[in-house]
């Protein structure tokens, strides 16, 4: 056997293995080969085809990315027109009933006659394609166009991994498979993140895409296939164009559902939610089921499609005005609409985050009337260049907060003098007037008012009353909301001015509950400095840092007056934490709250700064999981931190020990996987005693 024959045999085997594993990976989501092995095989096939160009076939896996950039798209006349289907404007269950009634009427079926069988599919929000295969090999991909004439996008479509270049198994001489090319939501977000990085790096002619459909359509219509290959596209098959008839070797299928199974056998993905249904009741059930699942799907849909299953009945029903009588699209409320920006305001969240919000002319989107939409942060508002008076695209999906996706191009193209000013985040909190700061590396501005800011009041009180802070039993979400809404509490010291009579007079507050809360408030006055510091809710100050601060300085006043440089001397306090502390205590109203709490009787033991003795477990990281025999997790954590160890919440390569009790779960598996030392409570106590 000659060297060329050996190469041809090897290339054929590699091509078959690569096609099979690409199908397993991209269509069935069940890969068998490691990525490195797939890459090795792919590179070997490339090398063989470079040495023997005649081995490079149109269906070779290496031909998914390649070819020269086109100057223009060639026109393609569809052998079988790509007709659109009728849209049912009634988005209620009545839309399904109306379609079934029309079908039955056209077929001349009596009211008490047999139910019509349908196939129910998802209506994907992408770009319709016609894929032509001859002798099982993809020879042409074309867009719908006007239904009669589309554009040849074969080079771009070859880059879509879910579209087979050669059909699996036996194939007719000619078959055209139709479907939708689309972009998954996660792929869309990844693509846009990459686009933002390019824009930030100063690359011109780059843009952030408005929605997955536009991104998918733009990727398909790239004259350069290399650009199309960089855009993550997916595909679902759902329809048939030209096909060789059965008497000449084509498949003999009698139903739409059978054709879908054939597409899957040939290597195409089909919608997993696709199912058969009998009569209007089952059509309605499908519409309602998918409506509940819609927001959780990994891709966008704008409705469902009902098709009469029997091909013979489809032929009997025929067409009207170039639309099939045997199919209909039953839509859901639109998730995107156009409206005008009437103003831009800044809202302050419960944690002090400042968010720009577009005030909109009312618009019905996603099933509700929307008048506000988030702009997320200053960078996003500027990137999208949203201004007052602009016509914008607003999106709302499910319970997600409505957002401004982008500005309509015609609106953005208006002369500068006709548009509002560029949005700039205020440097003062619009609620309390405190400084609004943006930390280095952060995208959000935050109010530094903390305890003083009305917008943060409920969250501040709940945090202050938490078990690891002042531990005020009985002061839960609903009661705090009631107290704040009744204006009985404006700031933390007001808690200690609440009396039995006031509390007992609240709705759903019994005398015993009121007395218990008064007692809990009184008991909370005797606390510790770490608990008090943690309870103040200072950004970046967790329990461990509060303990380190208390140990290092000994007294609250020393912490209040410490410089950033002095704060940086504390164990595990870096520049971000030091700046956050200094900013908080530099606000006069925050200091006033602290002094008022002291005046209310809150106290703790103070002393001189702890001696800077070496800590035996300094530099060691522990993780605790499961139930320990004698110690609670908090007690074990305190012992370890006192010895200088860091107690983390998750296992990583940096973990030195996992302390495992009974019912240890995934953390134990992770530790074993990473080779982290696993110890029990007794071994932990021994390490604490020996200091190593």
C-alpha positions in Angstrom: 0.0 0.0 0.0 1.4 3.4 -1.0 1.9 6.3 1.5 -1.0 8.2 -0.1 -3.3 5.2 0.3 -2.3 5.0 4.0 -3.0 8.7 4.4 -6.4 8.4 2.7 -7.3 5.5 5.0 -6.2 7.4 8.1 -7.9 10.6 7.0 -11.2 8.8 6.4 -11.0 7.2 9.8 -10.1 10.5 11.5 -13.0 12.3 9.7 -15.5 9.7 10.9 -14.3 9.8 14.5 -14.3 13.6 14.6 -17.8 13.8 13.0 -19.1 11.3 15.5 -17.6 13.0 18.5 -18.7 16.5 17.4 -22.2 15.1 17.2 -21.9 13.7 20.7 -20.6 16.9 22.0 -22.6 19.6 20.2 -26.0 17.8 19.6 -26.3 15.1 22.3 -24.3 16.8 25.0 -22.6 13.5 25.8 -18.9 13.8 24.8 -16.7 10.7 24.9 -13.3 12.2 24.0 -11.2 14.7 26.1 -10.8 18.0 24.4 -7.1 17.5 24.1 -7.5 14.2 22.2 -10.2 15.7 19.9 -7.8 18.6 19.1 -4.9 16.2 18.5 -7.0 14.2 16.0 -8.2 17.4 14.3 -4.7 18.7 13.9 -3.5 15.4 12.5 -6.4 15.5 9.9 -5.4 19.0 9.0 -1.8 17.9 8.4 -2.8 15.0 6.2 -5.1 17.3 4.1 -2.2 19.8 3.8 0.1 17.1 2.5 -2.6 15.6 0.2 -5.0 18.3 -0.7 -7.2 15.9 -2.7 -8.2 14.3 0.6 -9.9 17.5 1.7 -13.6 16.8 1.1 -16.5 19.3 1.5 -17.8 17.3 4.5 -14.4 17.2 6.3 -14.5 18.5 9.9 -11.6 20.8 8.9 -13.9 22.7 6.5 -16.1 24.1 9.2 -13.8 27.1 9.4 -12.2 28.2 6.2 -12.7 29.7 2.8 -12.2 33.1 1.5 -14.3 36.1 2.4 -17.0 36.8 0.0 -17.6 40.1 -1.8 -21.4 39.6 -1.7 -24.0 36.9 -1.1 -25.2 35.0 -4.1 -29.0 34.7 -4.6 -30.7 31.3 -4.1 -34.1 30.5 -5.5 -35.9 28.0 -3.2 -37.1 24.9 -5.0 -39.9 24.8 -2.5 -41.0 28.3 -1.2 -40.2 29.0 2.4 -43.6 30.3 3.4 -44.4 31.9 6.7 -47.1 30.6 8.9 -50.1 32.5 10.3 -49.7 34.2 13.7 -52.6 33.8 16.2 -53.0 37.2 17.7 -55.1 35.9 20.6 -52.3 35.1 23.1 -54.9 33.6 25.6 -55.8 29.8 25.6 -58.6 30.9 23.2 -56.0 31.1 20.4 -55.4 27.4 20.5 -59.1 26.7 20.6 -59.7 29.0 17.6 -57.0 27.2 15.5 -58.4 23.7 16.3 -62.0 24.9 15.4 -60.7 26.3 12.0 -58.9 23.0 11.2 -62.0 21.0 12.1 -64.2 23.2 10.0 -61.9 23.0 6.9 -61.8 19.2 7.2 -65.6 19.0 7.6 -65.4 17.2 11.0 -68.5 17.1 13.2 -68.3 18.5 16.7 -68.5 15.0 18.2 -66.1 13.6 15.6 -62.5 12.3 16.3 -59.9 14.7 17.7 -57.3 16.0 15.3 -53.7 15.1 16.1 -51.1 17.8 16.1 -47.4 18.3 16.7 -46.5 21.1 19.1 -43.1 22.8 18.8 -41.4 25.8 20.1 -41.3 29.0 18.0 -37.6 29.8 18.1 -36.5 33.4 17.9 -33.7 33.1 15.4 -33.0 33.1 11.6 -34.7 30.6 9.3 -32.5 28.5 7.1 -32.8 26.0 4.3 -30.0 23.4 4.2 -29.7 21.4 1.0 -28.0 18.0 1.0 -27.1 16.0 -2.1 -26.1 12.4 -1.6 -26.1 13.2 2.1 -23.5 16.0 1.9 -24.3 19.7 2.6 -24.0 21.6 -0.6 -25.9 24.8 0.2 -27.3 26.9 3.0 -29.7 29.7 2.3 -31.7 32.3 4.3 -35.5 32.6 3.9 -35.3 36.0 2.1 -38.7 36.8 0.7 -39.7 33.2 0.7 -38.9 32.7 -2.9 -35.3 34.0 -3.1 -32.8 33.9 -0.2 -29.1 34.4 0.2 -26.3 31.8 0.0 -24.7 31.7 3.4 -23.1 28.2 3.1 -19.6 29.3 4.2 -20.9 30.8 7.4 -23.2 27.9 8.1 -20.4 25.4 7.8 -19.0 26.9 11.0 -22.1 25.9 13.0 -21.1 22.7 14.8 -24.7 21.5 15.3 -25.3 21.3 11.5 -23.9 18.1 10.0 -21.8 18.5 6.9 -22.8 14.9 6.1 -26.0 13.3 7.1 -25.7 10.3 9.5 -26.8 7.0 7.9 -28.6 6.5 4.7 -29.7 9.7 2.9 -31.9 10.4 -0.2 -30.3 11.8 -3.3 -31.7 15.3 -2.4 -33.2 16.6 0.8 -33.6 20.1 2.2 -33.8 20.4 6.0 -35.2 23.6 7.4 -34.8 25.1 10.8 -33.6 28.0 12.9 -30.1 29.1 13.6 -30.0 30.9 17.0 -27.8 31.9 19.9 -28.1 30.6 23.4 -28.4 33.3 26.1 -25.2 32.2 27.9 -23.3 32.3 24.6 -24.8 35.7 23.8 -23.6 37.1 27.2 -20.1 35.7 26.6 -20.0 37.2 23.1 -21.1 40.6 24.4 -18.5 40.5 27.2 -15.9 39.8 24.6 -17.2 42.8 22.5 -17.1 45.1 25.6 -13.4 44.1 26.1 -12.7 44.9 22.5 -14.4 48.3 22.8 -12.5 49.1 26.0 -9.3 48.2 24.2 -10.0 50.9 21.6 -10.9 48.6 18.7 -13.1 50.5 16.2 -16.2 49.2 14.4 -17.0 46.9 17.3 -20.4 46.9 19.0 -22.4 45.3 21.7 -25.3 43.3 20.4 -28.9 44.2 21.3 -30.3 40.6 21.6 -29.5 37.0 20.7 -31.6 37.0 17.5 -29.8 40.0 16.0 -26.4 38.6 17.0 -27.3 35.3 15.4 -28.6 36.9 12.2 -25.5 39.1 12.0 -23.2 36.2 12.4 -24.8 34.2 9.6 -24.6 37.2 7.3 -20.9 37.6 7.6 -19.0 37.6 4.3 -15.9 36.4 6.1 -16.6 32.8 7.5 -13.8 33.3 10.1 -15.8 36.0 11.7 -18.9 33.8 11.7 -16.9 31.0 13.3 -16.1 33.3 16.3 -19.8 33.8 17.0 -21.3 30.9 19.0 -24.3 29.7 17.0 -26.7 26.7 17.5 -29.5 25.1 15.4 -32.8 23.3 15.6 -34.4 21.5 12.7 -38.2 21.5 12.2 -39.2 21.5 8.6 -38.8 20.0 5.1 -38.1 21.6 1.7 -37.4 19.7 -1.4 -37.0 15.9 -1.0 -36.6 13.0 -3.4 -39.9 11.2 -3.4 -40.2 7.6 -2.0 -40.4 6.0 -5.4 -37.0 7.5 -6.2 -35.3 6.6 -3.0 -36.6 9.2 -0.5 -38.0 8.4 3.0 -41.7 7.5 3.2 -43.0 9.3 6.2 -46.7 9.9 6.9 -46.5 12.5 9.7 -44.7 15.6 10.7 -43.5 13.9 13.9 -41.9 11.1 11.9 -40.0 13.6 9.9 -38.7 15.3 13.1 -37.4 11.9 14.3 -35.8 11.4 10.8 -34.0 14.8 11.2 -32.7 13.7 14.6 -31.5 10.4 13.1 -29.6 12.3 10.4 -27.7 14.2 13.2 -29.8 17.4 13.7 -30.9 18.7 17.1 -34.7 19.0 17.5 -36.6 20.7 20.2 -36.8 18.4 23.3 -40.1 20.0 24.3 -41.7 18.9 21.0 -44.7 16.6 21.5 -47.9 15.3 20.0 -51.3 16.6 21.1 -54.9 15.6 20.5 -57.5 18.4 20.2 -57.8 21.9 21.6 -57.5 20.9 25.3 -54.0 19.4 24.8 -52.9 22.3 22.6 -53.9 24.7 25.5 -52.0 22.5 28.0 -48.8 22.7 25.9 -49.1 26.5 25.5 -49.5 27.0 29.2 -46.7 24.5 30.1 -44.2 26.2 27.9 -45.3 29.6 29.2 -44.2 28.5 32.7 -40.9 27.1 31.3 -40.1 30.0 29.0 -37.8 32.1 31.2 -35.8 29.1 32.2 -35.1 27.9 28.7 -31.5 28.5 27.6 -32.7 30.3 24.4 -35.3 32.8 23.4 -38.7 31.8 22.1 -41.7 34.1 21.3 -44.4 31.5 21.1 -45.2 27.9 20.2 -46.3 26.4 16.8 -49.1 23.9 16.2 -49.0 21.8 13.1 -51.5 19.1 11.9 -49.4 15.9 12.3 -50.8 13.9 9.3 -49.1 14.9 6.0 -52.3 13.7 4.1 -54.4 16.1 6.2 -51.9 18.9 5.5 -52.4 18.3 1.8 -56.1 18.3 2.1 -56.0 21.6 4.1 -53.7 23.3 1.7 -52.8 27.0 1.8 -54.5 30.4 1.9 -52.8 33.7 1.0 -49.4 31.8 0.9 -49.9 30.6 4.4 -50.6 26.9 5.4 -54.0 26.3 6.8 -52.5 23.4 8.8 -50.2 25.4 11.0 -50.2 28.4 13.3 -47.9 30.3 15.6 -49.4 30.9 19.0 -47.4 33.7 20.6 -46.7 34.9 24.1 -46.6 38.5 25.2 -43.7 40.3 23.6 -40.6 40.5 25.8 -39.2 43.5 23.9 -41.0 46.8 23.0 -40.1 50.3 22.0 -40.8 53.4 24.2 -39.5 56.8 25.0 -37.2 57.8 27.9 -38.9 60.5 29.9 -36.2 60.9 32.5 -33.3 59.2 34.3 -33.4 58.9 38.1 -31.0 57.2 40.6 -32.4 54.7 43.1 -30.7 53.6 46.3 -30.9 49.9 47.2 -31.1 48.3 50.6 -27.3 47.8 50.6 -26.6 51.3 49.4 -26.0 50.5 45.8 -26.9 53.4 43.4 -28.7 52.3 40.3 -29.7 54.6 37.3 -33.3 53.9 36.3 -35.0 55.1 33.1 -38.5 56.6 33.6 -40.4 55.4 30.5 -43.6 56.3 28.7 -45.9 53.4 29.7 -45.4 50.3 27.5 -47.0 46.8 27.6 -44.1 44.3 27.6 -43.7 40.8 29.0 -47.4 40.7 30.0 -47.3 43.9 32.2 -47.3 47.7 31.8 -43.7 48.9 32.4 -42.8 52.5 33.4 -39.3 52.0 34.8 -36.3 50.0 33.5 -32.9 49.6 35.0 -29.8 50.9 33.4 -27.7 48.8 35.8 -24.8 51.3 36.4 -23.1 54.4 35.1 -20.8 52.4 32.7 -23.8 50.6 31.1 -25.8 53.8 30.8 -22.9 55.5 29.0 -22.1 52.5 26.9 -25.6 52.3 25.7 -25.7 56.1 25.5 -29.2 56.3 26.9 -30.5 59.9 27.1 -33.8 61.6 27.9 -36.0 61.7 24.8 -34.5 58.6 23.2 -36.6 55.8 21.8 -35.3 52.7 23.4 -35.8 48.9 23.3 -37.1 47.7 26.6 -36.9 44.0 27.6 -38.8 42.1 30.3 -38.7 38.4 30.7 -40.7 36.7 33.5 -40.1 38.2 36.9 -36.8 39.8 35.8 -36.5 43.6 36.4 -37.2 45.4 33.0 -34.0 46.7 31.4 -33.1 49.1 28.6 -31.4 46.9 26.0 -30.4 49.7 23.7 -31.3 52.9 21.9 -33.1 52.7 18.5 -30.4 53.6 15.9 -32.5 56.3 14.3 -33.0 57.9 17.8 -29.3 57.8 18.6 -28.5 59.4 15.2 -30.3 62.6 16.1 -28.1 65.8 16.3 -26.4 66.3 19.7 -28.5 69.4 20.4 -31.7 67.4 20.1 -30.6 64.8 22.7 -30.4 65.0 26.5 -27.1 65.2 28.3 -24.8 62.1 28.9 -25.8 60.4 32.1 -23.4 61.0 35.0 -23.8 59.4 38.4 -24.2 61.9 41.3 -21.5 61.9 43.9 -24.0 62.4 46.7 -26.7 59.9 47.8 -30.1 61.2 46.5 -31.8 59.9 49.7 -29.5 61.1 52.5 -26.9 63.3 50.9 -23.9 61.2 52.0 -21.0 60.7 49.8 -21.5 58.2 47.0 -18.2 56.4 46.2 -17.0 53.9 43.6 -14.3 51.6 44.9 -11.4 50.8 42.6 -12.3 47.8 40.4 -16.0 48.1 41.2 -18.7 49.1 38.7 -21.2 50.4 41.2 -21.4 53.6 43.3 -22.5 53.1 46.9 -23.9 55.4 49.5 -21.6 55.7 52.5 -24.5 56.9 54.7 -25.0 53.4 56.1 -26.9 53.7 59.4 -28.1 57.1 58.5 -29.5 56.5 55.0 -33.3 55.9 54.9 -33.0 53.6 51.9 -30.8 51.2 53.8 -32.7 51.4 57.1 -34.5 48.1 57.1 -31.4 46.1 55.9 -29.2 47.9 58.5 -31.6 47.1 61.4 -31.9 43.4 60.4 -28.2 43.1 60.1 -27.7 44.8 63.5 -30.2 42.4 65.1 -28.7 39.2 63.5 -27.6 36.3 65.6 -23.8 36.9 65.0 -24.2 40.6 65.7 -26.4 41.9 68.6 -28.6 38.8 68.6 -31.9 40.5 69.2 -34.3 37.6 69.2 -37.8 38.3 67.8 -36.8 41.2 65.6 -37.5 39.6 62.2 -38.2 40.9 58.7 -41.9 41.5 59.0 -41.6 43.3 62.4 -38.8 45.5 61.1 -40.8 46.4 58.1 -43.8 47.3 60.2 -41.7 49.4 62.6 -39.9 51.3 59.8 -43.1 51.8 57.7 -44.9 53.2 60.8 -41.9 55.6 61.3 -41.2 54.2 64.7 -37.6 53.5 63.9 -35.5 55.9 61.8 -32.1 54.8 63.0 -30.6 52.1 65.2 -30.8 53.9 68.6 -34.5 54.2 68.1 -34.7 50.4 68.7 -33.8 51.0 72.4 -36.5 53.6 72.8 -39.3 51.2 72.0 -41.4 50.5 75.0 -43.9 47.7 75.8 -46.9 49.9 75.1 -45.7 50.8 71.6 -44.9 47.3 70.7 -48.0 45.7 72.1 -50.1 48.2 70.1 -48.7 46.9 66.8 -50.8 44.7 64.6 -50.4 41.0 65.2 -48.1 41.7 68.3 -49.3 39.9 71.5 -48.4 41.2 74.9 -46.0 38.2 75.5 -44.2 38.8 72.2 -43.9 42.5 73.0 -42.4 41.8 76.5 -40.0 39.2 75.0 -38.7 41.7 72.5 -38.3 44.4 75.2 -36.3 41.8 77.2 -34.2 40.9 74.2 -33.4 44.5 73.5 -32.3 45.0 77.1 -30.1 41.8 77.0 -28.5 42.9 73.8 -27.0 46.0 75.5 -24.3 43.8 77.0 -22.3 42.7 74.0 -18.7 42.4 72.8 -16.7 44.9 70.7 -16.4 42.4 67.7 -20.2 41.9 67.7 -20.9 45.6 67.9 -18.4 46.4 65.0 -19.9 43.6 62.9 -23.5 44.8 63.7 -22.7 48.3 62.3 -22.9 46.8 58.8 -19.7 48.5 57.5 -19.0 47.3 53.9 -16.3 44.6 53.8 -16.3 44.1 57.6 -17.2 40.6 58.3 -17.1 38.7 61.6 -13.4 37.7 61.3 -12.3 41.2 60.4 -14.3 42.7 63.3 -12.5 40.3 65.7 -9.1 41.2 64.3 -9.9 44.9 64.7 -11.0 44.4 68.3 -8.0 42.4 69.2 -5.6 44.7 67.5 -6.9 48.0 68.9 -8.6 46.9 72.2 -10.9 49.9 72.3 -13.6 51.3 70.0 -12.3 54.9 70.2 -8.9 53.7 68.9 -10.6 52.2 65.9 -12.7 55.3 65.3 -9.6 57.4 65.1 -7.2 55.0 63.4 -5.6 56.2 60.1 -5.7 54.0 57.0 -2.0 53.3 57.6 -2.7 52.1 61.2 -5.7 50.0 60.0 -3.4 48.3 57.4 -1.4 46.9 60.3 -4.3 44.7 61.3 -4.2 41.0 60.3 -6.0 40.5 56.9 -6.9 44.2 56.5 -6.0 45.4 53.1 -6.4 48.8 51.3 -10.1 48.2 50.4 -11.1 47.3 53.9 -9.1 50.1 55.4 -10.6 52.7 53.1 -14.1 51.4 53.7 -13.6 51.7 57.5 -12.2 55.2 57.3 -14.9 56.3 54.9 -17.6 55.0 57.2 -16.3 56.6 60.4 -15.5 59.9 58.6 -19.3 60.4 58.1 -20.4 62.6 61.0 -23.8 60.9 61.1 -22.3 57.5 61.5 -20.3 58.6 64.5 -23.4 60.2 65.9 -25.3 56.8 65.7 -22.4 55.1 67.5 -22.4 57.7 70.3 -26.2 57.4 70.6 -26.0 53.6 70.9 -23.5 54.0 73.7 -25.8 56.5 75.4 -28.6 54.0 75.1 -26.5 51.7 77.4 -24.7 49.4 74.9 -21.4 48.4 76.4 -18.6 45.8 76.2 -15.4 45.0 77.9 -12.4 46.9 76.5 -8.7 46.7 77.3 -5.3 47.5 76.0 -4.3 46.3 72.6 -3.5 42.6 72.6 0.2 41.7 72.6 1.5 40.9 69.2 2.4 37.4 70.1 3.0 35.0 67.2 0.0 32.8 66.3 0.8 29.2 65.9 -1.7 28.6 63.0 -1.0 31.8 61.1 -1.0 31.2 57.4 -3.1 28.0 57.7 -6.5 27.7 56.1 -9.3 25.4 57.5 -12.7 24.6 56.3 -15.4 23.0 58.6 -18.2 20.8 57.3 -20.8 18.5 58.8 -21.7 18.2 62.5 -18.9 18.0 65.0 -19.3 15.7 68.2 -18.9 18.4 70.9 -18.3 21.8 69.3 -20.6 23.9 67.2 -19.2 25.3 64.0 -19.0 28.7 65.5 -17.1 27.5 68.5 -14.6 25.5 66.3 -14.2 28.6 64.1 -13.5 30.8 67.1 -10.8 28.4 68.4 -9.1 28.2 65.0 -9.2 32.0 64.4 -7.8 32.7 67.9 -4.9 30.5 67.0 -4.3 32.6 63.8 -5.9 30.3 61.3 -8.2 31.5 58.5 -11.5 29.6 58.3 -12.9 29.6 54.8 -16.3 28.7 53.5 -15.3 26.5 50.6 -12.5 24.0 49.7 -9.8 25.0 47.3 -6.2 24.2 46.5 -5.2 26.7 49.2 -7.0 24.8 51.9 -4.7 23.1 54.4 -7.3 21.1 56.4 -10.9 20.1 56.1 -12.5 19.5 59.6 -15.2 16.9 58.8 -18.0 15.9 61.1 -21.0 13.6 60.5 -23.1 14.2 57.3 -20.2 15.9 55.5 -21.3 16.5 51.9 -19.7 17.9 48.7 -16.9 19.7 50.6 -15.5 16.3 51.7 -15.6 15.1 48.1 -13.9 18.2 46.9 -11.2 17.9 49.6 -10.5 14.3 48.5 -10.4 15.3 44.9 -7.8 18.0 45.6 -5.8 15.9 48.1 -6.6 18.2 51.1 -5.9 16.7 54.5 -9.2 15.6 56.1 -9.3 15.6 60.0 -11.9 15.1 62.6 -12.7 17.3 65.7 -10.2 15.4 67.9 -7.4 15.9 65.4 -8.3 19.6 65.1 -8.0 20.0 68.9 -4.7 18.2 68.9 -3.4 20.6 66.3 -4.6 23.5 68.3 -2.9 22.2 71.4 0.4 21.5 69.7 0.3 24.6 67.5 0.8 22.6 64.3 
